[in-house]
Amino acid sequence: MPRRVDHRLEPHDDRVTRFCRERHLATLTTPRPDGTPHVVPVGVTYDADANLARVITSRSSRKARHVAATPDAPVAVCHVDGRRWLTIEGRAVVRAEPDAVAEAERRYTERYGTPRPNPERVVIEITVTRLLGNL
């Protein structure tokens, strides 16, 4: 029987912190109303202290609408960089409060650069339930 590898990671693992400071795009998977997965490329930030991953987007985006339509939506964000990868699983909500959006923009700027202006910006906040990866 093949050996099963455990890919679980701890939230404050230095490898996770370092990987999430590098510039990697990711995919965000959200549930469509019919239950099928909707997968799109995103920039994401990870905050181990708050146990949150954040994705900025427009309130009219499909990803934001899917999350808003499914309270406490189960989602996954996956980064791949060659043989290294990190998946962040969790429960998502859409937040439009100015302080939540500003914090997400600040963190996005640190990792990816200044986002373009967007008066319709919201943040998808993901409460992390599991980290998996090979770092």
Secondary structure, DSSP 8 states (H G I E B T S, - for coil): -------EE-TT-HHHHHHTTS---EEEEEE-TTS-EEEEEE--EEETTTTEEEEEEETTSHHHHHHHHSTTEEEEEEEEETTEEEEEEEEEEEE--HHHHHHHHHHHHHHH------TTEEEEEEEEEEEEEE-
